[in-house]
Amino acid sequence: FEILSNHASLIAVLKEGQLIVLNHNKKELSYKITGGFLEVHQNQVSLLADDIEILKGPHIQLSGLA
């Protein structure tokens, strides 16, 4: 599914697949995830993934990692 600005709040369970993110510069970042949860609330998206692997794009700092 696609999340645009001012999207309604939601919580979703994610299964294994590809996550594609367009950053503020319209650069595409691509990740492989093995499942998890996604929350959308007030134009912010939070993703809790079981495991994530960068497929395309620059390495970014992910918050919440030990």
ChimeraX attribute file (.defattr): number of C-alpha atoms within 10 A of each C-alpha:
attribute: neighborCount
match mode: 1-to-1
recipient: residues
	/A:1	4
	/A:2	6
	/A:3	11
	/A:4	8
	/A:5	8
	/A:6	11
	/A:7	14
	/A:8	11
	/A:9	12
	/A:10	10
	/A:11	13
	/A:12	11
	/A:13	12
	/A:14	17
	/A:15	13
	/A:16	14
	/A:17	12
	/A:18	16
	/A:19	16
	/A:20	14
	/A:21	15
	/A:22	10
	/A:23	9
	/A:24	7
	/A:25	6
	/A:26	8
	/A:27	11
	/A:28	13
	/A:29	17
	/A:30	17
	/A:31	16
	/A:32	17
	/A:33	19
	/A:34	14
	/A:35	18
	/A:36	16
	/A:37	14
	/A:38	15
	/A:39	14
	/A:40	17
	/A:41	13
	/A:42	10
	/A:43	12
	/A:44	11
	/A:45	14
	/A:46	11
	/A:47	15
	/A:48	15
	/A:49	17
	/A:50	13
	/A:51	12
	/A:52	17
	/A:53	12
	/A:54	15
	/A:55	14
	/A:56	12
	/A:57	12
	/A:58	11
	/A:59	9
	/A:60	8
	/A:61	7
	/A:62	6
	/A:63	6
	/A:64	6
	/A:65	5
	/A:66	3
